[in-house]
Amino acid sequence: MAEIVGIDVSKRTFDCARLLNAKFKNKVFKNTAQGYGELDEWLKHQGVERAQVCMEATGIY
């Protein structure tokens, strides 16, 4: 089963929340290519191989 990840995107950052055993783990990343790479590493470090992702963007982001 895929993990559940929510992402709230803004101009400078994006906030991620991962649902794990009915509890949330969250982290904030810079809204850059490097930040998205850090998100990938963060998820891999937690053993996430597949995820269902829901994104909420502010404005054009």
URTA-V679531 format. One record per backbone hydrogen bond with DSSP energy under -1.0 kcal/mol. NH is the residue of the N-H (numbers start at 1). CO is the residue of the C=O. Records with the same first field share a line. If there is no record, write none. Layout:
NH=CO, CO
This chain:
3=50
5=52
6=17
7=54
8=15
9=56
10=13
14=29
15=8
16=27
17=6
18=25
19=4
20=23
23=20
25=18
27=16
29=14
31=12
32=30
36=32
37=33
38=34
39=35
40=36
41=37
42=38
43=39
44=40
45=41
46=42
47=44
48=43
52=3
54=5
56=7
58=9
61=58
